[in-house]
Amino acid sequence: MKIKDRIALYFTLISTSMLLAVLCVIYFTFMRFLKADFFERLTDRTMVTAKLYLEADEISRDALSKVRHQYLQKLNSEVIRIYDGKDRATFIGDSAQYWAKQTIEKVRQLKRLQYTDGERQVVGIYYRDNQGNFVILASARDQGSQNRLAKLLKIMIVVFILISVILLLLSRWIAEKMLKPLNSFMQEVQQIGSGNMEARVATTDNKDEINLIAQSFNHLMEELEHAFILQKTFVANASHELRTPITRMMMRAELALSKERTTADYQQALAETVADSEKMDHIISGLLALAKMDLELINSQLSPIALDVLLDKISQDWQNQKQLSLSIQKKLVHQIQPVVLANAVLLQIALDNIIANAFKFSQEQQVKALLTGSDDTLQIYISDKGPGIPLAQQAEIFKPFYSRAKYMGLEGEGMGLYMAQKIIGLFKGSIEIDQQTDQGCTFILTLPRINPVLISI
């Protein structure tokens, strides 16, 4: 059974159960009211009978009977008896004994008695008069109340069935309306596969369970996408980067073994093989570092990092290792401390990737970095002198495996900017592109500033 059908069924069962309870309360309350009302009417009959027969001494019995039958409405199967002190029926023309002496005596003891005898209701009173002490008993069937209760029961059954059907239909409509986001969520989930791992289901600002499920699913898809991209990255880079040195090593070995060579030729072949082996070692180390770094993005250890110190360190590294010039400028408001909460290793990898991209496209000309900030945020402007980035490509360059370098005859796998954006995003920052002219572009990195307690690199 579908969830919406279960919701509709449960809602209907609960609602109809409450409705049935209310109808039962109304029915039995009304029944008790009618029963009490009929007892009061019987009591009035006994009192009227006592006034007519016992206190109207001047009127004959026949006249009294005529008045009673003419002006008092006779109840269904009505029986009235007046018993004297010797338990004999008197005054009323029908003098047959109707109630047992035990009942008459019980009325004398209790002074007032009312009870139900099968379908009949009985009322008895003990009445003192100057002619003696009498017991008056009246009995009748409350046929009118039974007819009213029967009609009320039919009306209640019809109302109960009608309201139950309406509740079932309304509950199905409400359940379908409530679960409409879940159906949309299921349809969107069915569209996601290995070919579009970047797809996400729509979420809203609601705090309901369906929206929380959608948010949890999107979070899970982000984790799966990272793992999937990590696998594709490792396989793609490994297959591409390792194939060339392995092929050269195999060809060189086959060539060296094809005929007798001099010692110098063998030494040269071995030296080239060692060089290719070292290159392979660097490639493998880099791939493993990339994989490890991607895994650490989820649970990286964060600490206060001074951006000015980190930029100076990066500039010195580029100068020492590749003799490339990275110019650092700092313009900070009120001489604030440019400290962010991040992982030093990952943040340096992100900055190195952007700086390396700037050197690559500016033909290793000088790259400028400007550090600015306010009380809340810090910005790093990294500017190059390259050809710039076309507007159509600006939305693509941060995607994995998208490399604009290939279109310009340069080497690149399209992972640097993707990793940089992912790292900056991990630290609650952002990357934007500001291109003023066709010559060069500027990457703007924005990170939230913190008030440091301990600064370390």
C-alpha positions in Angstrom: 0.0 0.0 0.0 1.3 3.4 -1.0 2.1 6.0 1.7 -0.7 8.3 0.6 -3.2 5.5 0.8 -2.0 4.6 4.3 -2.2 8.2 5.4 -5.7 8.5 3.9 -6.8 5.3 5.6 -5.3 6.2 9.0 -6.7 9.7 8.9 -10.1 8.3 8.0 -10.1 5.7 10.7 -9.1 8.1 13.4 -11.6 10.7 12.2 -14.5 8.3 11.8 -13.7 6.7 15.2 -13.9 10.1 16.8 -17.1 10.9 14.9 -18.6 7.5 15.9 -17.7 8.2 19.5 -19.4 11.6 19.3 -22.5 10.2 17.7 -22.7 7.5 20.3 -22.4 10.0 23.1 -25.2 12.1 21.5 -27.4 9.0 20.9 -27.1 7.7 24.5 -27.4 11.2 26.0 -30.5 11.8 24.0 -31.9 8.4 25.0 -31.3 9.1 28.7 -32.9 12.5 28.3 -36.0 10.9 26.7 -36.2 8.2 29.3 -35.9 10.8 32.1 -38.5 13.0 30.4 -40.9 10.1 30.1 -40.4 9.3 33.8 -41.3 12.9 34.6 -44.4 12.6 32.5 -45.4 9.4 34.3 -44.7 11.1 37.6 -46.9 14.0 36.5 -49.6 11.5 35.6 -49.5 10.0 39.1 -49.7 13.4 40.7 -52.6 14.5 38.5 -54.3 11.3 39.3 -53.9 11.8 43.0 -55.3 15.4 42.8 -58.3 14.3 40.7 -59.3 11.2 42.6 -58.1 11.8 46.2 -58.6 15.5 46.7 -61.7 16.2 44.5 -64.2 14.7 47.0 -67.2 16.5 45.5 -66.9 14.9 42.1 -68.1 11.4 41.4 -65.8 8.7 40.1 -67.5 8.5 36.7 -67.1 12.3 36.3 -63.5 12.1 37.3 -62.8 9.3 34.8 -64.6 11.3 32.1 -62.4 14.4 32.8 -59.2 12.3 32.9 -59.9 10.7 29.5 -61.1 13.9 27.9 -58.4 16.3 29.0 -55.3 14.1 29.7 -53.5 12.6 26.8 -53.4 8.9 27.2 -49.9 7.4 27.0 -49.1 4.3 25.0 -50.3 1.2 26.9 -51.0 3.3 29.9 -51.9 1.6 33.2 -52.7 3.6 36.4 -53.6 2.1 39.7 -54.4 3.6 43.1 -53.9 1.2 46.0 -55.3 1.7 49.5 -53.8 0.6 52.8 -54.9 -3.0 52.1 -53.2 -3.1 48.7 -56.5 -3.0 46.9 -57.1 -1.1 43.6 -59.6 1.6 44.2 -61.2 4.8 42.7 -60.4 3.9 39.1 -63.1 1.7 37.4 -60.7 -1.0 36.5 -60.1 -2.6 39.9 -58.1 -5.6 38.8 -54.8 -6.1 40.6 -51.9 -5.1 38.3 -48.8 -4.8 40.5 -47.7 -7.4 43.0 -47.9 -6.6 46.7 -44.1 -6.6 46.9 -43.9 -3.6 44.5 -46.7 -1.8 46.4 -44.9 -2.3 49.7 -41.6 -1.1 48.2 -43.3 2.1 47.1 -44.5 2.6 50.7 -41.0 2.1 52.0 -39.2 4.3 49.5 -42.0 6.9 49.1 -41.0 7.2 45.5 -40.0 4.6 43.0 -39.2 4.5 39.3 -37.9 1.6 37.3 -38.0 -0.1 33.9 -39.9 -3.3 33.4 -39.0 -4.7 29.9 -40.2 -2.1 27.4 -42.4 -0.3 30.0 -41.4 2.4 32.4 -43.0 2.4 35.9 -43.4 5.2 38.4 -44.9 4.9 41.9 -45.5 7.5 44.6 -46.8 7.2 48.2 -49.5 9.8 48.7 -51.0 10.8 52.1 -54.6 12.0 52.1 -57.4 12.7 54.5 -59.1 9.6 53.2 -56.1 7.5 54.0 -52.6 6.7 52.7 -52.5 5.5 49.1 -49.9 4.1 46.6 -50.3 5.4 43.1 -48.5 3.4 40.3 -48.4 4.4 36.6 -46.9 2.4 33.8 -46.7 3.0 30.0 -44.5 2.2 26.9 -42.5 5.2 25.6 -43.3 4.4 22.0 -42.7 8.0 20.9 -39.2 8.1 22.3 -38.4 4.8 20.6 -39.6 6.1 17.3 -37.5 9.3 17.8 -34.5 7.2 18.7 -35.0 4.9 15.7 -35.2 8.0 13.4 -32.1 9.5 15.1 -30.2 6.3 14.6 -31.0 6.2 10.9 -30.0 9.8 10.5 -26.7 9.1 12.4 -25.9 6.1 10.2 -26.5 8.1 7.0 -24.5 11.0 8.3 -21.7 8.7 9.5 -21.4 6.9 6.1 -21.6 10.2 4.2 -19.0 11.9 6.4 -16.7 8.8 6.2 -16.8 8.9 2.4 -16.1 12.6 2.4 -13.3 12.2 4.9 -11.7 9.4 2.8 -11.8 11.5 -0.3 -10.5 14.6 1.4 -7.8 12.7 3.2 -6.6 11.2 -0.1 -6.6 14.6 -1.7 -4.7 16.1 1.3 -2.2 13.2 1.4 -1.6 13.5 -2.3 -1.0 17.2 -1.9 1.3 16.7 1.1 3.3 14.1 -0.7 3.5 15.9 -4.0 7.0 17.2 -3.1 8.0 13.6 -2.4 6.8 12.5 -5.8 8.8 15.3 -7.4 11.8 14.3 -5.3 11.5 10.7 -6.5 11.2 11.7 -10.1 14.3 13.9 -9.8 16.2 11.1 -8.1 15.4 8.7 -10.9 17.0 11.2 -13.4 20.3 11.1 -11.6 22.9 8.5 -12.7 26.6 8.1 -13.3 26.4 10.4 -16.3 25.1 13.4 -14.3 26.5 13.1 -10.8 26.4 16.9 -10.5 22.6 17.0 -10.6 20.8 17.8 -7.4 17.2 17.7 -6.3 15.3 20.9 -5.7 15.1 22.1 -2.1 13.0 24.8 -0.4 13.1 26.9 2.7 10.6 24.7 4.4 11.6 22.8 7.6 9.5 19.7 6.8 10.8 16.2 6.6 10.7 15.9 2.8 12.9 19.0 2.4 15.3 17.6 5.1 15.5 14.3 3.1 16.2 16.3 -0.1 19.0 18.3 1.7 20.4 15.0 3.1 20.3 13.4 -0.4 22.0 16.4 -1.9 24.7 16.2 0.7 25.1 12.5 0.0 25.3 13.2 -3.7 28.1 15.7 -3.1 30.1 13.1 -1.2 29.5 10.6 -4.0 30.3 13.1 -6.7 33.6 13.9 -4.9 34.4 10.2 -4.7 33.4 9.6 -8.3 35.5 12.6 -9.5 38.4 11.4 -7.4 38.2 8.0 -9.0 37.9 9.5 -12.5 40.7 11.9 -11.8 43.1 9.3 -10.6 42.3 6.9 -13.4 42.5 9.6 -16.1 45.7 11.1 -14.8 47.3 7.8 -14.2 46.4 6.5 -17.7 47.5 9.7 -19.4 50.6 10.6 -17.4 52.1 7.1 -16.8 51.6 5.8 -20.4 54.2 8.1 -22.0 57.2 7.4 -19.7 56.4 3.6 -19.6 56.2 3.6 -23.4 59.6 5.4 -23.6 61.2 3.0 -21.1 60.0 0.0 -23.0 61.1 1.3 -26.4 64.5 2.3 -25.0 65.0 -1.1 -23.4 64.0 -2.9 -26.6 66.3 -0.7 -28.6 69.2 -1.2 -26.2 68.7 -5.0 -26.4 68.2 -5.2 -30.2 72.0 -5.3 -30.8 75.3 -5.1 -29.0 75.9 -1.6 -27.6 78.8 0.2 -26.2 79.1 0.9 -22.5 78.4 4.5 -23.0 75.2 3.7 -24.9 74.0 1.4 -22.1 74.8 4.0 -19.5 72.9 6.6 -21.5 69.9 4.2 -21.8 70.0 3.5 -18.1 70.3 7.1 -17.2 67.3 8.0 -19.4 65.4 5.0 -17.8 66.2 6.3 -14.4 65.1 9.8 -15.4 61.8 8.4 -16.7 61.4 6.3 -13.5 61.9 9.4 -11.4 59.4 11.2 -13.4 57.0 8.3 -12.9 57.7 8.4 -9.2 56.8 12.1 -9.1 53.7 11.5 -11.1 52.5 8.7 -8.8 53.3 10.8 -5.8 51.4 13.7 -7.2 48.4 11.5 -8.0 48.4 10.0 -4.5 48.7 13.5 -3.0 45.8 14.7 -5.2 43.7 11.7 -4.0 44.7 12.2 -0.4 44.0 15.9 -0.6 40.5 15.3 -2.1 39.7 13.0 0.8 41.0 15.4 3.3 38.6 18.1 2.0 35.8 16.6 4.0 37.5 16.4 7.4 40.4 18.8 7.1 42.0 20.2 10.3 41.4 24.0 10.5 43.5 26.5 12.3 44.1 30.3 12.1 46.3 31.2 9.1 47.9 34.6 8.5 47.4 35.3 4.7 50.2 37.9 4.5 52.7 35.4 5.9 51.4 32.6 3.7 51.6 34.8 0.5 55.2 35.8 1.3 56.1 32.1 1.7 54.4 31.2 -1.6 56.2 34.0 -3.4 59.6 32.9 -2.0 58.8 29.3 -3.1 58.1 30.3 -6.7 61.2 32.5 -6.8 63.5 29.7 -5.4 62.1 26.7 -7.3 61.2 28.2 -10.7 62.7 31.7 -10.7 59.3 33.2 -11.3 58.3 36.6 -10.0 55.2 36.9 -7.8 54.7 40.5 -6.6 52.9 40.8 -3.3 51.1 44.0 -2.2 49.0 44.5 1.0 46.4 47.2 1.5 44.6 46.4 4.8 42.1 48.7 6.5 43.2 50.0 9.9 46.1 47.6 9.9 43.9 44.6 10.7 45.4 41.2 11.0 44.6 39.2 7.8 43.8 35.9 9.6 41.4 33.2 8.3 40.3 29.8 9.6 41.7 27.2 7.1 44.0 24.3 6.5 47.4 25.7 5.6 48.4 22.9 3.2 45.1 22.9 1.3 45.0 26.7 1.2 48.5 26.8 -0.3 47.6 24.2 -2.8 44.6 26.4 -3.9 46.7 29.5 -4.2 49.5 27.7 -6.0 47.0 26.3 -8.5 45.7 29.8 -9.3 49.2 31.3 -9.4 50.4 28.5 -11.6 47.5 29.0 -14.0 48.4 32.8 -14.1 52.0 32.1 -14.9 51.1 29.5 -17.6 48.8 31.8 -19.6 51.0 34.9 -19.2 54.0 33.1 -20.6 55.7 33.2 -17.2 55.5 36.9 -16.9 55.3 38.6 -13.6 52.1 37.8 -11.6 50.7 40.3 -9.1 48.9 39.4 -5.9 47.1 42.1 -3.8 45.8 41.4 -0.3 43.0 43.6 1.0 40.4 43.3 3.6 38.0 44.7 6.1 36.7 43.7 9.5 34.7 40.8 8.1 36.3 39.6 4.9 39.7 39.3 3.2 40.3 39.4 -0.5 43.3 38.2 -2.6 43.5 39.6 -6.1 45.8 37.5 -8.4 46.4 39.2 -11.7 48.2 37.9 -14.8 49.1 39.4 -18.2 47.6 36.6 -20.3 45.0 36.6 -23.1 42.1 36.7 -20.7 39.2 34.4 -20.4 36.3 34.6 -22.8 32.9 35.2 -21.0 31.6 31.9 -22.4 34.4 30.0 -20.7 34.2 31.7 -17.3 31.4 29.5 -16.2 33.2 26.3 -17.4 36.8 26.7 -16.1 35.9 25.6 -12.6 34.5 22.3 -13.7 36.6 19.2 -13.4 38.5 18.1 -16.5 37.8 21.3 -18.4 41.1 22.6 -19.6 41.2 25.8 -21.8 45.0 25.2 -22.0 44.5 22.5 -24.5 42.8 24.9 -26.9 46.0 27.1 -26.7 48.5 24.3 -27.2 49.5 24.2 -23.5 49.6 21.3 -21.1 46.9 20.9 -18.5 44.3 18.4 -17.3 41.7 20.9 -16.1 41.9 20.0 -12.4 43.7 23.0 -10.9 41.0 25.6 -10.8 38.4 22.9 -9.9 40.4 21.9 -6.8 41.1 25.5 -5.9 37.4 26.4 -5.9 36.5 23.3 -3.9 39.2 24.1 -1.3 38.1 27.8 -1.0 34.5 26.7 -0.8 35.4 24.4 2.1 36.7 27.4 4.0 33.4 29.3 3.3 35.0 31.5 0.7 34.4 32.2 -3.0 36.3 32.7 -6.2 35.3 35.3 -8.8 36.8 36.4 -12.1 37.3 40.1 -12.9 38.4 40.8 -16.4 38.9 44.5 -17.2 40.6 44.2 -20.6 41.5 41.6 -23.2 45.0 41.5 -21.8 45.0 39.6 -18.5 42.4 38.7 -15.9 42.2 38.8 -12.1 41.0 36.0 -9.9 39.4 37.4 -6.7 39.5 35.1 -3.7 37.2 36.1 -0.7 37.6 34.5 2.7 35.9 35.3 6.0 38.2 37.0 8.5 38.5 35.9 12.1 40.0 37.4 15.2 43.1 35.1 15.9 44.0 33.6 19.2 46.9 31.6 17.8 48.5 32.2 14.4 50.5 29.5 12.7 51.6 28.4 9.3 
